[in-house]
Amino acid sequence: MMRVSLLNEGLEIPIEGEVAYFNYYWLRDNCPSSWDDITQERIFDILDEPDDLQIRQVEADELALNIIWHDGHRSRFELTWLVRWYKERSHEDLAIRHRTPWYCDHYKRMARFDFNDLLENPASVADWTEKLLDEGVALVQKMPSSNEELVQLCELIGVVRPSFSGYAFDVFSKKNPENLAYTSRALELHTDLPPEELAPGIQFLHCRTNDAEGGDSLFVDAVSVANTLKETYPEYFKILTSYKVPFRYTTKHHDVRAKQRIIEIDEDNGEVSGINFSQHLSDIFDLPQRVLDMFYPAFRKFGQMMQDPRFLMRFRLNGGECIVFDNHRIVHGRSSFKDGSGDRFLRGCYVGRGDLRSTYRVLRAKYPKERFLKL
């Protein structure tokens, strides 16, 4: 038997040569009986416990900690489970992955998936979602030219997420455009819709036809640029991760506003997770003028670096292809195209980043990568 010390608010128990401490309320709240076997939802209410929660009896061996609480309830905790939390390995989330930076030459290596294969093989969807987590972009090929199939593709990851543009948006040159995307002009590098409080997560751009002269797609991995900024201009990086600035989208029917940090940091692993960047949707920066003395040099340097040829991936998106990418990580734009030189029509949708991570967790658990080693 192992010695367990009962203290005022919690207990101490030796684990792997160290003395581990666990709070009483945390232990009672996470008794295995606190969870429904089918739904996996918590069915225990910690709010009903007394203010001076106490243990009547406790014992431990090399396998488990056994507790009898003040009211006679019994809890058993496997030590292998407890050590995960003491060692701060916690949930061991499959979807917390290290991002793989890429540069201008990524197009040839960009992950490509077949539309029908994704529909028929959940294991392929697991690989697809993993690439989106790691690299932030992937190409789906042999897409039928219809709205239904685009929604079908989106729903392999999650529910189509509406924006102030609706459930989908069509990109083509038209009269009286309400957005620069609906012209033949060059479209600057940007992330979509930073004026929304929660900008869209995963973007699907389905090219239905592209016969126009010009109109190359421009994509940049903002993680690569931000990491380089951090290495070469650490003071600029700190500024762009610290201050929020306003974005705004205004039409006859909309006045959408939000403040965002230019560079986002992943709270789980400290990596750069993405950015918010759109000069044509930037509102008047309302930071104190002395702060703007520091902010503008940082903002300009970061924007100029994204246009550097070593980061800029240029390619032509063809009919039947759907480029899928993390809208918080991948900055995209296009070169101008010649009006009247041919048809150019793209249709877009969004799905949440949370949906992407959820789908990956479920499918990767069912289809682990080890399957390749057995072939």
Contacts in CASP RR format, 6 or more apart in sequence:
PFRMAT RR
TARGET T0000
AUTHOR 0000-0000-0000
METHOD contacts of the structure
MODEL  1
MMRVSLLNEGLEIPIEGEVAYFNYYWLRDNCPSSWDDITQERIFDILDEP
DDLQIRQVEADELALNIIWHDGHRSRFELTWLVRWYKERSHEDLAIRHRT
PWYCDHYKRMARFDFNDLLENPASVADWTEKLLDEGVALVQKMPSSNEEL
VQLCELIGVVRPSFSGYAFDVFSKKNPENLAYTSRALELHTDLPPEELAP
GIQFLHCRTNDAEGGDSLFVDAVSVANTLKETYPEYFKILTSYKVPFRYT
TKHHDVRAKQRIIEIDEDNGEVSGINFSQHLSDIFDLPQRVLDMFYPAFR
KFGQMMQDPRFLMRFRLNGGECIVFDNHRIVHGRSSFKDGSGDRFLRGCY
VGRGDLRSTYRVLRAKYPKERFLKL
1 59 0 8 1.000
1 60 0 8 1.000
1 61 0 8 1.000
2 13 0 8 1.000
2 14 0 8 1.000
2 60 0 8 1.000
2 61 0 8 1.000
2 62 0 8 1.000
3 14 0 8 1.000
4 11 0 8 1.000
4 12 0 8 1.000
4 13 0 8 1.000
4 58 0 8 1.000
4 59 0 8 1.000
4 60 0 8 1.000
4 65 0 8 1.000
5 11 0 8 1.000
5 12 0 8 1.000
5 13 0 8 1.000
6 55 0 8 1.000
6 58 0 8 1.000
7 21 0 8 1.000
9 23 0 8 1.000
9 24 0 8 1.000
10 21 0 8 1.000
10 22 0 8 1.000
10 23 0 8 1.000
10 24 0 8 1.000
10 27 0 8 1.000
11 21 0 8 1.000
11 22 0 8 1.000
11 24 0 8 1.000
11 27 0 8 1.000
11 55 0 8 1.000
11 58 0 8 1.000
12 19 0 8 1.000
12 20 0 8 1.000
12 21 0 8 1.000
13 19 0 8 1.000
13 20 0 8 1.000
13 22 0 8 1.000
13 60 0 8 1.000
13 65 0 8 1.000
13 82 0 8 1.000
14 20 0 8 1.000
15 79 0 8 1.000
15 82 0 8 1.000
15 83 0 8 1.000
15 86 0 8 1.000
16 83 0 8 1.000
16 87 0 8 1.000
18 86 0 8 1.000
20 82 0 8 1.000
20 83 0 8 1.000
20 86 0 8 1.000
22 82 0 8 1.000
22 85 0 8 1.000
22 86 0 8 1.000
24 53 0 8 1.000
24 54 0 8 1.000
24 55 0 8 1.000
25 46 0 8 1.000
25 49 0 8 1.000
25 53 0 8 1.000
27 67 0 8 1.000
27 75 0 8 1.000
27 77 0 8 1.000
28 44 0 8 1.000
28 46 0 8 1.000
28 49 0 8 1.000
28 53 0 8 1.000
28 69 0 8 1.000
28 73 0 8 1.000
28 75 0 8 1.000
29 42 0 8 1.000
29 44 0 8 1.000
29 46 0 8 1.000
31 44 0 8 1.000
31 73 0 8 1.000
31 75 0 8 1.000
31 77 0 8 1.000
32 75 0 8 1.000
32 76 0 8 1.000
32 77 0 8 1.000
33 44 0 8 1.000
33 73 0 8 1.000
33 75 0 8 1.000
34 42 0 8 1.000
34 43 0 8 1.000
34 44 0 8 1.000
35 41 0 8 1.000
35 42 0 8 1.000
35 43 0 8 1.000
35 44 0 8 1.000
36 42 0 8 1.000
36 43 0 8 1.000
50 70 0 8 1.000
53 69 0 8 1.000
53 70 0 8 1.000
54 69 0 8 1.000
54 70 0 8 1.000
55 67 0 8 1.000
55 68 0 8 1.000
55 69 0 8 1.000
55 70 0 8 1.000
56 68 0 8 1.000
56 69 0 8 1.000
56 70 0 8 1.000
56 72 0 8 1.000
57 67 0 8 1.000
57 68 0 8 1.000
58 65 0 8 1.000
58 66 0 8 1.000
58 67 0 8 1.000
58 68 0 8 1.000
59 65 0 8 1.000
59 66 0 8 1.000
60 66 0 8 1.000
60 79 0 8 1.000
62 79 0 8 1.000
63 78 0 8 1.000
63 79 0 8 1.000
64 76 0 8 1.000
64 77 0 8 1.000
64 78 0 8 1.000
64 79 0 8 1.000
65 76 0 8 1.000
65 77 0 8 1.000
65 79 0 8 1.000
65 82 0 8 1.000
66 74 0 8 1.000
66 75 0 8 1.000
66 76 0 8 1.000
66 77 0 8 1.000
67 74 0 8 1.000
67 75 0 8 1.000
67 76 0 8 1.000
67 77 0 8 1.000
68 74 0 8 1.000
69 75 0 8 1.000
84 90 0 8 1.000
84 92 0 8 1.000
93 268 0 8 1.000
93 361 0 8 1.000
94 360 0 8 1.000
94 361 0 8 1.000
94 364 0 8 1.000
94 365 0 8 1.000
95 133 0 8 1.000
95 357 0 8 1.000
95 358 0 8 1.000
95 360 0 8 1.000
95 361 0 8 1.000
96 268 0 8 1.000
96 269 0 8 1.000
97 130 0 8 1.000
97 133 0 8 1.000
97 134 0 8 1.000
98 134 0 8 1.000
98 269 0 8 1.000
98 271 0 8 1.000
99 133 0 8 1.000
99 134 0 8 1.000
99 135 0 8 1.000
99 136 0 8 1.000
99 223 0 8 1.000
99 271 0 8 1.000
99 272 0 8 1.000
99 273 0 8 1.000
99 329 0 8 1.000
100 134 0 8 1.000
100 135 0 8 1.000
101 221 0 8 1.000
101 223 0 8 1.000
101 224 0 8 1.000
101 227 0 8 1.000
102 109 0 8 1.000
102 135 0 8 1.000
102 221 0 8 1.000
102 224 0 8 1.000
102 313 0 8 1.000
103 221 0 8 1.000
103 224 0 8 1.000
103 310 0 8 1.000
103 311 0 8 1.000
103 313 0 8 1.000
104 309 0 8 1.000
104 310 0 8 1.000
104 311 0 8 1.000
104 312 0 8 1.000
104 313 0 8 1.000
104 314 0 8 1.000
105 313 0 8 1.000
106 135 0 8 1.000
106 137 0 8 1.000
106 221 0 8 1.000
106 313 0 8 1.000
107 313 0 8 1.000
107 314 0 8 1.000
107 315 0 8 1.000
110 135 0 8 1.000
110 137 0 8 1.000
110 138 0 8 1.000
110 139 0 8 1.000
111 127 0 8 1.000
111 128 0 8 1.000
111 131 0 8 1.000
111 135 0 8 1.000
111 137 0 8 1.000
111 138 0 8 1.000
111 139 0 8 1.000
112 138 0 8 1.000
112 139 0 8 1.000
112 140 0 8 1.000
112 141 0 8 1.000
113 124 0 8 1.000
113 127 0 8 1.000
113 128 0 8 1.000
113 138 0 8 1.000
113 139 0 8 1.000
113 140 0 8 1.000
113 141 0 8 1.000
114 124 0 8 1.000
114 140 0 8 1.000
114 141 0 8 1.000
114 142 0 8 1.000
115 140 0 8 1.000
115 141 0 8 1.000
115 142 0 8 1.000
115 143 0 8 1.000
115 144 0 8 1.000
115 149 0 8 1.000
115 153 0 8 1.000
115 322 0 8 1.000
116 142 0 8 1.000
117 124 0 8 1.000
118 124 0 8 1.000
118 125 0 8 1.000
118 128 0 8 1.000
118 140 0 8 1.000
118 153 0 8 1.000
118 156 0 8 1.000
119 152 0 8 1.000
119 156 0 8 1.000
122 363 0 8 1.000
122 366 0 8 1.000
122 367 0 8 1.000
123 363 0 8 1.000
123 367 0 8 1.000
123 371 0 8 1.000
125 156 0 8 1.000
125 157 0 8 1.000
125 359 0 8 1.000
125 363 0 8 1.000
126 360 0 8 1.000
126 363 0 8 1.000
126 364 0 8 1.000
126 366 0 8 1.000
126 367 0 8 1.000
128 138 0 8 1.000
128 140 0 8 1.000
128 156 0 8 1.000
128 324 0 8 1.000
129 157 0 8 1.000
129 356 0 8 1.000
129 359 0 8 1.000
129 360 0 8 1.000
129 363 0 8 1.000
129 364 0 8 1.000
130 360 0 8 1.000
130 364 0 8 1.000
131 137 0 8 1.000
131 138 0 8 1.000
132 138 0 8 1.000
132 202 0 8 1.000
132 324 0 8 1.000
132 325 0 8 1.000
132 326 0 8 1.000
132 356 0 8 1.000
133 356 0 8 1.000
133 357 0 8 1.000
133 360 0 8 1.000
135 221 0 8 1.000
136 221 0 8 1.000
136 325 0 8 1.000
136 326 0 8 1.000
136 329 0 8 1.000
136 330 0 8 1.000
137 219 0 8 1.000
137 221 0 8 1.000
137 323 0 8 1.000
137 324 0 8 1.000
137 325 0 8 1.000
137 326 0 8 1.000
137 330 0 8 1.000
138 323 0 8 1.000
138 324 0 8 1.000
138 325 0 8 1.000
139 321 0 8 1.000
139 322 0 8 1.000
139 323 0 8 1.000
139 324 0 8 1.000
140 153 0 8 1.000
140 321 0 8 1.000
140 322 0 8 1.000
140 323 0 8 1.000
140 324 0 8 1.000
141 320 0 8 1.000
141 321 0 8 1.000
142 320 0 8 1.000
143 149 0 8 1.000
143 150 0 8 1.000
143 153 0 8 1.000
143 206 0 8 1.000
143 319 0 8 1.000
143 320 0 8 1.000
143 321 0 8 1.000
143 322 0 8 1.000
144 320 0 8 1.000
145 208 0 8 1.000
145 209 0 8 1.000
145 319 0 8 1.000
145 320 0 8 1.000
147 168 0 8 1.000
147 347 0 8 1.000
150 168 0 8 1.000
150 204 0 8 1.000
150 206 0 8 1.000
150 322 0 8 1.000
150 347 0 8 1.000
150 348 0 8 1.000
150 349 0 8 1.000
151 160 0 8 1.000
151 168 0 8 1.000
151 349 0 8 1.000
153 204 0 8 1.000
153 206 0 8 1.000
153 322 0 8 1.000
153 324 0 8 1.000
154 160 0 8 1.000
154 204 0 8 1.000
154 349 0 8 1.000
154 351 0 8 1.000
156 359 0 8 1.000
157 202 0 8 1.000
157 351 0 8 1.000
157 355 0 8 1.000
157 356 0 8 1.000
157 359 0 8 1.000
158 351 0 8 1.000
158 352 0 8 1.000
158 355 0 8 1.000
158 356 0 8 1.000
158 358 0 8 1.000
158 359 0 8 1.000
159 351 0 8 1.000
159 355 0 8 1.000
160 167 0 8 1.000
160 168 0 8 1.000
160 349 0 8 1.000
160 350 0 8 1.000
160 351 0 8 1.000
161 200 0 8 1.000
161 201 0 8 1.000
161 349 0 8 1.000
161 350 0 8 1.000
161 351 0 8 1.000
161 352 0 8 1.000
162 350 0 8 1.000
163 169 0 8 1.000
163 192 0 8 1.000
163 193 0 8 1.000
163 196 0 8 1.000
163 200 0 8 1.000
163 350 0 8 1.000
164 193 0 8 1.000
164 196 0 8 1.000
164 249 0 8 1.000
164 254 0 8 1.000
164 256 0 8 1.000
165 193 0 8 1.000
167 349 0 8 1.000
168 347 0 8 1.000
168 348 0 8 1.000
168 349 0 8 1.000
169 347 0 8 1.000
169 348 0 8 1.000
169 349 0 8 1.000
170 345 0 8 1.000
170 346 0 8 1.000
170 347 0 8 1.000
170 348 0 8 1.000
171 181 0 8 1.000
171 182 0 8 1.000
171 205 0 8 1.000
171 345 0 8 1.000
171 346 0 8 1.000
171 347 0 8 1.000
171 348 0 8 1.000
172 182 0 8 1.000
172 343 0 8 1.000
172 344 0 8 1.000
172 345 0 8 1.000
172 346 0 8 1.000
173 182 0 8 1.000
173 183 0 8 1.000
173 184 0 8 1.000
173 339 0 8 1.000
173 344 0 8 1.000
174 182 0 8 1.000
177 183 0 8 1.000
178 251 0 8 1.000
180 187 0 8 1.000
180 280 0 8 1.000
181 187 0 8 1.000
184 212 0 8 1.000
184 336 0 8 1.000
184 337 0 8 1.000
184 338 0 8 1.000
184 339 0 8 1.000
185 336 0 8 1.000
186 334 0 8 1.000
186 335 0 8 1.000
186 336 0 8 1.000
187 333 0 8 1.000
187 334 0 8 1.000
188 279 0 8 1.000
188 280 0 8 1.000
188 333 0 8 1.000
189 218 0 8 1.000
189 220 0 8 1.000
189 277 0 8 1.000
189 303 0 8 1.000
189 306 0 8 1.000
189 307 0 8 1.000
189 331 0 8 1.000
189 332 0 8 1.000
189 333 0 8 1.000
190 277 0 8 1.000
190 278 0 8 1.000
190 279 0 8 1.000
190 280 0 8 1.000
190 281 0 8 1.000
190 331 0 8 1.000
190 332 0 8 1.000
190 333 0 8 1.000
191 199 0 8 1.000
191 222 0 8 1.000
191 275 0 8 1.000
191 276 0 8 1.000
191 277 0 8 1.000
191 278 0 8 1.000
191 327 0 8 1.000
191 328 0 8 1.000
191 330 0 8 1.000
191 331 0 8 1.000
191 332 0 8 1.000
192 199 0 8 1.000
192 200 0 8 1.000
192 203 0 8 1.000
192 278 0 8 1.000
192 327 0 8 1.000
192 350 0 8 1.000
193 199 0 8 1.000
193 200 0 8 1.000
193 249 0 8 1.000
193 278 0 8 1.000
193 281 0 8 1.000
193 327 0 8 1.000
194 247 0 8 1.000
194 258 0 8 1.000
194 260 0 8 1.000
194 276 0 8 1.000
194 277 0 8 1.000
194 278 0 8 1.000
194 281 0 8 1.000
195 247 0 8 1.000
195 248 0 8 1.000
195 249 0 8 1.000
195 256 0 8 1.000
195 257 0 8 1.000
195 258 0 8 1.000
195 281 0 8 1.000
195 283 0 8 1.000
196 256 0 8 1.000
196 258 0 8 1.000
197 258 0 8 1.000
199 258 0 8 1.000
199 260 0 8 1.000
199 276 0 8 1.000
199 327 0 8 1.000
199 328 0 8 1.000
200 327 0 8 1.000
200 350 0 8 1.000
200 352 0 8 1.000
201 326 0 8 1.000
201 327 0 8 1.000
201 328 0 8 1.000
201 350 0 8 1.000
201 351 0 8 1.000
201 352 0 8 1.000
201 353 0 8 1.000
201 356 0 8 1.000
202 324 0 8 1.000
202 325 0 8 1.000
202 326 0 8 1.000
202 327 0 8 1.000
202 350 0 8 1.000
202 351 0 8 1.000
202 352 0 8 1.000
202 353 0 8 1.000
202 355 0 8 1.000
202 356 0 8 1.000
203 324 0 8 1.000
203 325 0 8 1.000
203 326 0 8 1.000
203 327 0 8 1.000
203 348 0 8 1.000
203 349 0 8 1.000
203 350 0 8 1.000
204 322 0 8 1.000
204 323 0 8 1.000
204 324 0 8 1.000
204 348 0 8 1.000
204 349 0 8 1.000
204 350 0 8 1.000
204 351 0 8 1.000
205 317 0 8 1.000
205 322 0 8 1.000
205 323 0 8 1.000
205 324 0 8 1.000
205 325 0 8 1.000
205 346 0 8 1.000
205 347 0 8 1.000
205 348 0 8 1.000
206 320 0 8 1.000
206 321 0 8 1.000
206 322 0 8 1.000
206 346 0 8 1.000
206 347 0 8 1.000
206 348 0 8 1.000
206 349 0 8 1.000
207 317 0 8 1.000
207 318 0 8 1.000
207 319 0 8 1.000
207 320 0 8 1.000
207 321 0 8 1.000
207 322 0 8 1.000
207 323 0 8 1.000
207 345 0 8 1.000
207 346 0 8 1.000
208 319 0 8 1.000
208 320 0 8 1.000
208 345 0 8 1.000
208 346 0 8 1.000
208 347 0 8 1.000
209 319 0 8 1.000
209 343 0 8 1.000
209 344 0 8 1.000
209 345 0 8 1.000
210 316 0 8 1.000
210 317 0 8 1.000
210 318 0 8 1.000
210 319 0 8 1.000
210 343 0 8 1.000
210 344 0 8 1.000
210 345 0 8 1.000
210 346 0 8 1.000
211 341 0 8 1.000
211 342 0 8 1.000
211 343 0 8 1.000
211 344 0 8 1.000
212 337 0 8 1.000
212 338 0 8 1.000
212 340 0 8 1.000
212 341 0 8 1.000
212 342 0 8 1.000
212 343 0 8 1.000
212 344 0 8 1.000
213 337 0 8 1.000
213 338 0 8 1.000
213 341 0 8 1.000
213 342 0 8 1.000
214 335 0 8 1.000
214 336 0 8 1.000
214 337 0 8 1.000
214 338 0 8 1.000
214 341 0 8 1.000
215 316 0 8 1.000
215 334 0 8 1.000
215 335 0 8 1.000
215 336 0 8 1.000
215 337 0 8 1.000
215 344 0 8 1.000
216 314 0 8 1.000
216 315 0 8 1.000
216 316 0 8 1.000
216 334 0 8 1.000
216 335 0 8 1.000
217 314 0 8 1.000
217 315 0 8 1.000
217 316 0 8 1.000
217 317 0 8 1.000
217 323 0 8 1.000
217 332 0 8 1.000
217 333 0 8 1.000
217 334 0 8 1.000
218 312 0 8 1.000
218 313 0 8 1.000
218 314 0 8 1.000
218 332 0 8 1.000
218 333 0 8 1.000
218 334 0 8 1.000
218 335 0 8 1.000
219 312 0 8 1.000
219 313 0 8 1.000
219 315 0 8 1.000
219 323 0 8 1.000
219 325 0 8 1.000
219 330 0 8 1.000
219 331 0 8 1.000
219 332 0 8 1.000
219 333 0 8 1.000
220 306 0 8 1.000
220 311 0 8 1.000
220 312 0 8 1.000
220 313 0 8 1.000
220 330 0 8 1.000
220 331 0 8 1.000
220 332 0 8 1.000
221 311 0 8 1.000
221 313 0 8 1.000
221 329 0 8 1.000
221 330 0 8 1.000
222 263 0 8 1.000
222 272 0 8 1.000
222 274 0 8 1.000
222 275 0 8 1.000
222 277 0 8 1.000
222 306 0 8 1.000
222 329 0 8 1.000
222 330 0 8 1.000
222 331 0 8 1.000
223 271 0 8 1.000
223 272 0 8 1.000
223 273 0 8 1.000
223 274 0 8 1.000
223 329 0 8 1.000
224 311 0 8 1.000
225 302 0 8 1.000
225 303 0 8 1.000
225 305 0 8 1.000
225 306 0 8 1.000
225 308 0 8 1.000
225 311 0 8 1.000
226 237 0 8 1.000
226 240 0 8 1.000
226 263 0 8 1.000
226 272 0 8 1.000
226 274 0 8 1.000
226 275 0 8 1.000
226 302 0 8 1.000
227 272 0 8 1.000
228 305 0 8 1.000
229 236 0 8 1.000
229 237 0 8 1.000
229 240 0 8 1.000
229 301 0 8 1.000
229 302 0 8 1.000
229 305 0 8 1.000
230 237 0 8 1.000
230 272 0 8 1.000
233 298 0 8 1.000
233 301 0 8 1.000
235 294 0 8 1.000
235 298 0 8 1.000
236 297 0 8 1.000
236 298 0 8 1.000
236 301 0 8 1.000
236 302 0 8 1.000
237 263 0 8 1.000
237 298 0 8 1.000
239 294 0 8 1.000
239 295 0 8 1.000
239 298 0 8 1.000
240 261 0 8 1.000
240 262 0 8 1.000
240 263 0 8 1.000
240 295 0 8 1.000
240 298 0 8 1.000
240 299 0 8 1.000
240 302 0 8 1.000
241 261 0 8 1.000
241 262 0 8 1.000
241 263 0 8 1.000
241 264 0 8 1.000
241 265 0 8 1.000
242 261 0 8 1.000
243 261 0 8 1.000
243 262 0 8 1.000
243 287 0 8 1.000
243 291 0 8 1.000
243 295 0 8 1.000
244 259 0 8 1.000
244 260 0 8 1.000
244 261 0 8 1.000
245 259 0 8 1.000
245 260 0 8 1.000
245 261 0 8 1.000
245 262 0 8 1.000
245 282 0 8 1.000
245 283 0 8 1.000
245 285 0 8 1.000
245 286 0 8 1.000
245 287 0 8 1.000
245 295 0 8 1.000
246 257 0 8 1.000
246 258 0 8 1.000
246 259 0 8 1.000
246 282 0 8 1.000
246 283 0 8 1.000
246 284 0 8 1.000
246 285 0 8 1.000
246 286 0 8 1.000
247 257 0 8 1.000
247 258 0 8 1.000
247 259 0 8 1.000
247 260 0 8 1.000
247 276 0 8 1.000
247 278 0 8 1.000
247 281 0 8 1.000
247 282 0 8 1.000
247 283 0 8 1.000
248 255 0 8 1.000
248 256 0 8 1.000
248 257 0 8 1.000
248 281 0 8 1.000
248 282 0 8 1.000
248 283 0 8 1.000
249 255 0 8 1.000
249 256 0 8 1.000
249 257 0 8 1.000
249 281 0 8 1.000
250 256 0 8 1.000
257 283 0 8 1.000
260 276 0 8 1.000
261 276 0 8 1.000
262 275 0 8 1.000
262 276 0 8 1.000
262 277 0 8 1.000
262 299 0 8 1.000
262 302 0 8 1.000
263 272 0 8 1.000
263 274 0 8 1.000
263 275 0 8 1.000
263 302 0 8 1.000
264 272 0 8 1.000
264 273 0 8 1.000
264 274 0 8 1.000
264 275 0 8 1.000
264 276 0 8 1.000
264 328 0 8 1.000
265 271 0 8 1.000
265 272 0 8 1.000
265 273 0 8 1.000
266 272 0 8 1.000
266 273 0 8 1.000
273 328 0 8 1.000
273 329 0 8 1.000
274 326 0 8 1.000
274 328 0 8 1.000
274 329 0 8 1.000
275 328 0 8 1.000
275 329 0 8 1.000
275 331 0 8 1.000
276 328 0 8 1.000
277 302 0 8 1.000
277 303 0 8 1.000
277 306 0 8 1.000
277 331 0 8 1.000
285 292 0 8 1.000
285 295 0 8 1.000
287 295 0 8 1.000
305 311 0 8 1.000
306 312 0 8 1.000
306 331 0 8 1.000
314 335 0 8 1.000
317 323 0 8 1.000
317 346 0 8 1.000
325 332 0 8 1.000
326 353 0 8 1.000
327 350 0 8 1.000
328 353 0 8 1.000
337 344 0 8 1.000
END
